[in-house]
Amino acid sequence: MAYVRNDAVISLVLGDSMELMDIMPENREKGILIAPPVEPRDNFAFMDENTRIEMVSQSVGDGAFTVEITGGSGWKRVVIFGEALEVSVNGEKLAGYEDVSSFAEGYAVKDGKANVKVK
């Protein structure tokens, strides 16, 4: 079990299963872990030793929230603690699926979290 602050955005590395405690296979991807913000929050993380990213997360009402990330890219996986009803990346809605293994780009909701893959 992982403990995450209620308003955290953290960089990490994930495998295809997108399970946080899974054995790391060779095909791993950079990712971020997002917990819904309780209040507006600015923080930062390092995607690698040279790439610092800035993150601003805030509630936009009715259980929805935004996370704006600047200063770096390259992540392909996102784990969101919450039952996502809709996920948008760069203003484009992603398709929803039943299972994380069934798509190359989109999201799936399971066990209280949304797993997102982007190309």
Secondary structure, DSSP 4 states (H G I P E B T S, - for coil): -----TT-EEEEEE-TT--TTS---SS-EEEEEE---SS-EEEEEEEETTEEEEEEEEEEETTEEEEEEES-----EEEEES--S--EETTEEPPEES-GGG-SSEEEEETTEEEEE--
